[in-house]
Amino acid sequence: MSLLDFFAGLLIAVLAGLGVGSGGLFTVYLTLAHGTPQRLAQGMNLFFFVFALAASAVIAIRRGAYEKKTLLTVLSLGAVGAVLGSLLSGLLPGLLVRRIFGGFLAIAGLFSLKQDKKIH
């Protein structure tokens, strides 16, 4: 691992802790900086994100930021969605997976730009 990789991973983890969509950032970094195939980059991203999420969740839970029912619902749906998405990505051609991923990032970015500025 190079120094650039170390700092890129650290920056992406910090952004994840701040609630920024780090999944897209890490996958894009792996595909562009290292030429990692899309599916492998997405799998590595999921593994990376588990640790970033766990660290952020521990702090948020200690602060009382989540209701128990909401947390269990989100975790359950997230696990089911991750399994279904993984199975689906294995059935689709790689180019289509890349296009879906890129389209999702673009749509998420547009929603972020249109988000109500009064939210703090």
Sequence and secondary structure as in RCSB ss.txt:
>XXXX:A:sequence
MSLLDFFAGLLIAVLAGLGVGSGGLFTVYLTLAHGTPQRLAQGMNLFFFVFALAASAVIAIRRGAYEKKTLLTVL
SLGAVGAVLGSLLSGLLPGLLVRRIFGGFLAIAGLFSLKQDKKIH
>XXXX:A:secstr
  HHHHHHHHHHHHHHHTT  HHHHHHHHHHHHH   HHHHHHHHHHHHHHHHHHHHHHHHHTT S HHHHHHHH
HHHHHHHHHHHHHHHHS HHHHHHHHHHHHHHHHHHHHHS TT  
